[in-house]
Amino acid sequence: MNKTNNLKPTLVLISAWLVVLVSYYLQMRMANSLFSRSGSMMVLITVVAKQMLLKGRNEYHHQQLRKLAAGKKANLEKIHPTKSYGYLETVANFNILIGTLIWGYGDLIYQ
């Protein structure tokens, strides 16, 4: 996996945070309830990024199995294609946690 394969999930994870930050700003300016609703959008967007990351991980493992089938040396113990891929998956899990907390308790900040 190269850096270009990390670009799409990275941009999607950043967009999840942008949705939350924009909704927080709008709630501060207009006193509506967008912030707590943005948590659900953060979770939804992050699930899309997780699917991209899982697809990349599956492709990596498929390549390793093809190498093994061809009699070449393959690394079947490695979980993530690159170190940064593992970090992105951790960030995605963190986003889901934060998004769920915002979704459930975001409205309590303004009471």
PyMOL commands that place a pseudoatom at each C-alpha (Angstrom):
pseudoatom trace, name=CA, resn=MET, resi=1, chain=A, elem=C, hetatm=0, pos=[0.000, 0.000, 0.000]
pseudoatom trace, name=CA, resn=ASN, resi=2, chain=A, elem=C, hetatm=0, pos=[1.309, 3.426, -0.860]
pseudoatom trace, name=CA, resn=LYS, resi=3, chain=A, elem=C, hetatm=0, pos=[0.413, 6.905, 0.297]
pseudoatom trace, name=CA, resn=THR, resi=4, chain=A, elem=C, hetatm=0, pos=[-2.199, 7.392, -2.413]
pseudoatom trace, name=CA, resn=ASN, resi=5, chain=A, elem=C, hetatm=0, pos=[-4.222, 4.524, -0.969]
pseudoatom trace, name=CA, resn=ASN, resi=6, chain=A, elem=C, hetatm=0, pos=[-4.258, 6.346, 2.371]
pseudoatom trace, name=CA, resn=LEU, resi=7, chain=A, elem=C, hetatm=0, pos=[-5.371, 9.632, 0.848]
pseudoatom trace, name=CA, resn=LYS, resi=8, chain=A, elem=C, hetatm=0, pos=[-9.070, 8.879, 0.338]
pseudoatom trace, name=CA, resn=PRO, resi=9, chain=A, elem=C, hetatm=0, pos=[-9.736, 7.494, 3.847]
pseudoatom trace, name=CA, resn=THR, resi=10, chain=A, elem=C, hetatm=0, pos=[-7.719, 10.368, 5.330]
pseudoatom trace, name=CA, resn=LEU, resi=11, chain=A, elem=C, hetatm=0, pos=[-9.806, 12.946, 3.495]
pseudoatom trace, name=CA, resn=VAL, resi=12, chain=A, elem=C, hetatm=0, pos=[-13.017, 11.208, 4.537]
pseudoatom trace, name=CA, resn=LEU, resi=13, chain=A, elem=C, hetatm=0, pos=[-11.920, 11.176, 8.194]
pseudoatom trace, name=CA, resn=ILE, resi=14, chain=A, elem=C, hetatm=0, pos=[-11.043, 14.874, 7.991]
pseudoatom trace, name=CA, resn=SER, resi=15, chain=A, elem=C, hetatm=0, pos=[-14.426, 15.631, 6.428]
pseudoatom trace, name=CA, resn=ALA, resi=16, chain=A, elem=C, hetatm=0, pos=[-16.117, 13.954, 9.401]
pseudoatom trace, name=CA, resn=TRP, resi=17, chain=A, elem=C, hetatm=0, pos=[-14.403, 16.455, 11.700]
pseudoatom trace, name=CA, resn=LEU, resi=18, chain=A, elem=C, hetatm=0, pos=[-15.271, 19.338, 9.372]
pseudoatom trace, name=CA, resn=VAL, resi=19, chain=A, elem=C, hetatm=0, pos=[-18.967, 18.469, 9.610]
pseudoatom trace, name=CA, resn=VAL, resi=20, chain=A, elem=C, hetatm=0, pos=[-18.763, 18.575, 13.408]
pseudoatom trace, name=CA, resn=LEU, resi=21, chain=A, elem=C, hetatm=0, pos=[-16.780, 21.824, 13.509]
pseudoatom trace, name=CA, resn=VAL, resi=22, chain=A, elem=C, hetatm=0, pos=[-19.061, 23.597, 11.029]
pseudoatom trace, name=CA, resn=SER, resi=23, chain=A, elem=C, hetatm=0, pos=[-22.172, 22.478, 12.896]
pseudoatom trace, name=CA, resn=TYR, resi=24, chain=A, elem=C, hetatm=0, pos=[-20.635, 23.612, 16.191]
pseudoatom trace, name=CA, resn=TYR, resi=25, chain=A, elem=C, hetatm=0, pos=[-19.908, 27.019, 14.679]
pseudoatom trace, name=CA, resn=LEU, resi=26, chain=A, elem=C, hetatm=0, pos=[-23.442, 27.271, 13.255]
pseudoatom trace, name=CA, resn=GLN, resi=27, chain=A, elem=C, hetatm=0, pos=[-24.946, 26.309, 16.585]
pseudoatom trace, name=CA, resn=MET, resi=28, chain=A, elem=C, hetatm=0, pos=[-22.936, 29.024, 18.324]
pseudoatom trace, name=CA, resn=ARG, resi=29, chain=A, elem=C, hetatm=0, pos=[-24.088, 31.616, 15.760]
pseudoatom trace, name=CA, resn=MET, resi=30, chain=A, elem=C, hetatm=0, pos=[-27.734, 30.577, 15.296]
pseudoatom trace, name=CA, resn=ALA, resi=31, chain=A, elem=C, hetatm=0, pos=[-28.601, 28.713, 18.510]
pseudoatom trace, name=CA, resn=ASN, resi=32, chain=A, elem=C, hetatm=0, pos=[-29.977, 25.645, 16.700]
pseudoatom trace, name=CA, resn=SER, resi=33, chain=A, elem=C, hetatm=0, pos=[-29.406, 21.982, 17.537]
pseudoatom trace, name=CA, resn=LEU, resi=34, chain=A, elem=C, hetatm=0, pos=[-27.050, 21.031, 14.723]
pseudoatom trace, name=CA, resn=PHE, resi=35, chain=A, elem=C, hetatm=0, pos=[-24.106, 20.066, 16.918]
pseudoatom trace, name=CA, resn=SER, resi=36, chain=A, elem=C, hetatm=0, pos=[-25.663, 16.998, 18.536]
pseudoatom trace, name=CA, resn=ARG, resi=37, chain=A, elem=C, hetatm=0, pos=[-27.004, 15.869, 15.172]
pseudoatom trace, name=CA, resn=SER, resi=38, chain=A, elem=C, hetatm=0, pos=[-23.551, 16.200, 13.629]
pseudoatom trace, name=CA, resn=GLY, resi=39, chain=A, elem=C, hetatm=0, pos=[-22.388, 13.295, 15.794]
pseudoatom trace, name=CA, resn=SER, resi=40, chain=A, elem=C, hetatm=0, pos=[-24.517, 10.934, 13.748]
pseudoatom trace, name=CA, resn=MET, resi=41, chain=A, elem=C, hetatm=0, pos=[-23.044, 12.347, 10.543]
pseudoatom trace, name=CA, resn=MET, resi=42, chain=A, elem=C, hetatm=0, pos=[-19.548, 11.918, 11.958]
pseudoatom trace, name=CA, resn=VAL, resi=43, chain=A, elem=C, hetatm=0, pos=[-20.260, 8.261, 12.683]
pseudoatom trace, name=CA, resn=LEU, resi=44, chain=A, elem=C, hetatm=0, pos=[-21.783, 7.694, 9.249]
pseudoatom trace, name=CA, resn=ILE, resi=45, chain=A, elem=C, hetatm=0, pos=[-18.893, 9.353, 7.403]
pseudoatom trace, name=CA, resn=THR, resi=46, chain=A, elem=C, hetatm=0, pos=[-16.357, 7.456, 9.508]
pseudoatom trace, name=CA, resn=VAL, resi=47, chain=A, elem=C, hetatm=0, pos=[-18.051, 4.140, 8.722]
pseudoatom trace, name=CA, resn=VAL, resi=48, chain=A, elem=C, hetatm=0, pos=[-17.483, 4.934, 5.049]
pseudoatom trace, name=CA, resn=ALA, resi=49, chain=A, elem=C, hetatm=0, pos=[-13.781, 5.521, 5.802]
pseudoatom trace, name=CA, resn=LYS, resi=50, chain=A, elem=C, hetatm=0, pos=[-13.633, 2.255, 7.774]
pseudoatom trace, name=CA, resn=GLN, resi=51, chain=A, elem=C, hetatm=0, pos=[-15.050, 0.409, 4.767]
pseudoatom trace, name=CA, resn=MET, resi=52, chain=A, elem=C, hetatm=0, pos=[-12.329, 1.919, 2.567]
pseudoatom trace, name=CA, resn=LEU, resi=53, chain=A, elem=C, hetatm=0, pos=[-9.669, 0.890, 5.066]
pseudoatom trace, name=CA, resn=LEU, resi=54, chain=A, elem=C, hetatm=0, pos=[-11.043, -2.646, 5.385]
pseudoatom trace, name=CA, resn=LYS, resi=55, chain=A, elem=C, hetatm=0, pos=[-11.152, -2.978, 1.611]
pseudoatom trace, name=CA, resn=GLY, resi=56, chain=A, elem=C, hetatm=0, pos=[-7.487, -1.947, 1.419]
pseudoatom trace, name=CA, resn=ARG, resi=57, chain=A, elem=C, hetatm=0, pos=[-6.550, -4.381, 4.160]
pseudoatom trace, name=CA, resn=ASN, resi=58, chain=A, elem=C, hetatm=0, pos=[-8.411, -7.191, 2.393]
pseudoatom trace, name=CA, resn=GLU, resi=59, chain=A, elem=C, hetatm=0, pos=[-6.619, -6.388, -0.872]
pseudoatom trace, name=CA, resn=TYR, resi=60, chain=A, elem=C, hetatm=0, pos=[-3.281, -6.514, 0.946]
pseudoatom trace, name=CA, resn=HIS, resi=61, chain=A, elem=C, hetatm=0, pos=[-4.059, -9.919, 2.443]
pseudoatom trace, name=CA, resn=HIS, resi=62, chain=A, elem=C, hetatm=0, pos=[-5.277, -11.171, -0.915]
pseudoatom trace, name=CA, resn=GLN, resi=63, chain=A, elem=C, hetatm=0, pos=[-1.941, -10.114, -2.476]
pseudoatom trace, name=CA, resn=GLN, resi=64, chain=A, elem=C, hetatm=0, pos=[-0.062, -11.957, 0.255]
pseudoatom trace, name=CA, resn=LEU, resi=65, chain=A, elem=C, hetatm=0, pos=[-2.079, -15.124, -0.355]
pseudoatom trace, name=CA, resn=ARG, resi=66, chain=A, elem=C, hetatm=0, pos=[-1.392, -14.882, -4.094]
pseudoatom trace, name=CA, resn=LYS, resi=67, chain=A, elem=C, hetatm=0, pos=[2.334, -14.605, -3.359]
pseudoatom trace, name=CA, resn=LEU, resi=68, chain=A, elem=C, hetatm=0, pos=[2.135, -17.668, -1.147]
pseudoatom trace, name=CA, resn=ALA, resi=69, chain=A, elem=C, hetatm=0, pos=[0.234, -19.606, -3.802]
pseudoatom trace, name=CA, resn=ALA, resi=70, chain=A, elem=C, hetatm=0, pos=[2.913, -18.691, -6.353]
pseudoatom trace, name=CA, resn=GLY, resi=71, chain=A, elem=C, hetatm=0, pos=[5.602, -20.072, -4.051]
pseudoatom trace, name=CA, resn=LYS, resi=72, chain=A, elem=C, hetatm=0, pos=[6.988, -16.662, -3.109]
pseudoatom trace, name=CA, resn=LYS, resi=73, chain=A, elem=C, hetatm=0, pos=[7.672, -15.402, 0.386]
pseudoatom trace, name=CA, resn=ALA, resi=74, chain=A, elem=C, hetatm=0, pos=[4.579, -13.830, 1.952]
pseudoatom trace, name=CA, resn=ASN, resi=75, chain=A, elem=C, hetatm=0, pos=[3.985, -12.135, 5.294]
pseudoatom trace, name=CA, resn=LEU, resi=76, chain=A, elem=C, hetatm=0, pos=[0.768, -13.561, 6.696]
pseudoatom trace, name=CA, resn=GLU, resi=77, chain=A, elem=C, hetatm=0, pos=[1.360, -12.261, 10.222]
pseudoatom trace, name=CA, resn=LYS, resi=78, chain=A, elem=C, hetatm=0, pos=[1.205, -8.584, 9.327]
pseudoatom trace, name=CA, resn=ILE, resi=79, chain=A, elem=C, hetatm=0, pos=[-2.278, -7.154, 9.925]
pseudoatom trace, name=CA, resn=HIS, resi=80, chain=A, elem=C, hetatm=0, pos=[-1.980, -3.707, 8.339]
pseudoatom trace, name=CA, resn=PRO, resi=81, chain=A, elem=C, hetatm=0, pos=[-0.379, -3.024, 4.957]
pseudoatom trace, name=CA, resn=THR, resi=82, chain=A, elem=C, hetatm=0, pos=[1.562, -0.067, 6.412]
pseudoatom trace, name=CA, resn=LYS, resi=83, chain=A, elem=C, hetatm=0, pos=[2.030, 1.513, 9.816]
pseudoatom trace, name=CA, resn=SER, resi=84, chain=A, elem=C, hetatm=0, pos=[0.027, 4.556, 8.747]
pseudoatom trace, name=CA, resn=TYR, resi=85, chain=A, elem=C, hetatm=0, pos=[-2.856, 2.282, 7.781]
pseudoatom trace, name=CA, resn=GLY, resi=86, chain=A, elem=C, hetatm=0, pos=[-3.001, 1.034, 11.355]
pseudoatom trace, name=CA, resn=TYR, resi=87, chain=A, elem=C, hetatm=0, pos=[-2.996, 4.618, 12.616]
pseudoatom trace, name=CA, resn=LEU, resi=88, chain=A, elem=C, hetatm=0, pos=[-5.860, 5.519, 10.280]
pseudoatom trace, name=CA, resn=GLU, resi=89, chain=A, elem=C, hetatm=0, pos=[-7.911, 2.608, 11.580]
pseudoatom trace, name=CA, resn=THR, resi=90, chain=A, elem=C, hetatm=0, pos=[-7.259, 3.785, 15.146]
pseudoatom trace, name=CA, resn=VAL, resi=91, chain=A, elem=C, hetatm=0, pos=[-8.316, 7.327, 14.225]
pseudoatom trace, name=CA, resn=ALA, resi=92, chain=A, elem=C, hetatm=0, pos=[-11.470, 5.936, 12.618]
pseudoatom trace, name=CA, resn=ASN, resi=93, chain=A, elem=C, hetatm=0, pos=[-12.326, 4.016, 15.791]
pseudoatom trace, name=CA, resn=PHE, resi=94, chain=A, elem=C, hetatm=0, pos=[-11.709, 7.183, 17.822]
pseudoatom trace, name=CA, resn=ASN, resi=95, chain=A, elem=C, hetatm=0, pos=[-13.966, 9.154, 15.448]
pseudoatom trace, name=CA, resn=ILE, resi=96, chain=A, elem=C, hetatm=0, pos=[-16.772, 6.661, 15.938]
pseudoatom trace, name=CA, resn=LEU, resi=97, chain=A, elem=C, hetatm=0, pos=[-16.426, 6.959, 19.712]
pseudoatom trace, name=CA, resn=ILE, resi=98, chain=A, elem=C, hetatm=0, pos=[-16.353, 10.780, 19.662]
pseudoatom trace, name=CA, resn=GLY, resi=99, chain=A, elem=C, hetatm=0, pos=[-19.203, 10.953, 17.140]
pseudoatom trace, name=CA, resn=THR, resi=100, chain=A, elem=C, hetatm=0, pos=[-21.351, 8.686, 19.295]
pseudoatom trace, name=CA, resn=LEU, resi=101, chain=A, elem=C, hetatm=0, pos=[-20.677, 10.826, 22.379]
pseudoatom trace, name=CA, resn=ILE, resi=102, chain=A, elem=C, hetatm=0, pos=[-21.535, 14.012, 20.465]
pseudoatom trace, name=CA, resn=TRP, resi=103, chain=A, elem=C, hetatm=0, pos=[-24.651, 12.367, 19.069]
pseudoatom trace, name=CA, resn=GLY, resi=104, chain=A, elem=C, hetatm=0, pos=[-25.817, 11.230, 22.500]
pseudoatom trace, name=CA, resn=TYR, resi=105, chain=A, elem=C, hetatm=0, pos=[-24.717, 14.086, 24.730]
pseudoatom trace, name=CA, resn=GLY, resi=106, chain=A, elem=C, hetatm=0, pos=[-23.974, 17.043, 22.441]
pseudoatom trace, name=CA, resn=ASP, resi=107, chain=A, elem=C, hetatm=0, pos=[-27.232, 18.773, 23.294]
pseudoatom trace, name=CA, resn=LEU, resi=108, chain=A, elem=C, hetatm=0, pos=[-26.349, 18.810, 27.009]
pseudoatom trace, name=CA, resn=ILE, resi=109, chain=A, elem=C, hetatm=0, pos=[-23.452, 21.203, 26.375]
pseudoatom trace, name=CA, resn=TYR, resi=110, chain=A, elem=C, hetatm=0, pos=[-25.891, 24.042, 25.626]
pseudoatom trace, name=CA, resn=GLN, resi=111, chain=A, elem=C, hetatm=0, pos=[-28.432, 23.533, 28.413]
for i in range(1, 111): cmd.bond("trace and resi %d" % i, "trace and resi %d" % (i + 1))
show_as sticks, trace
zoom trace
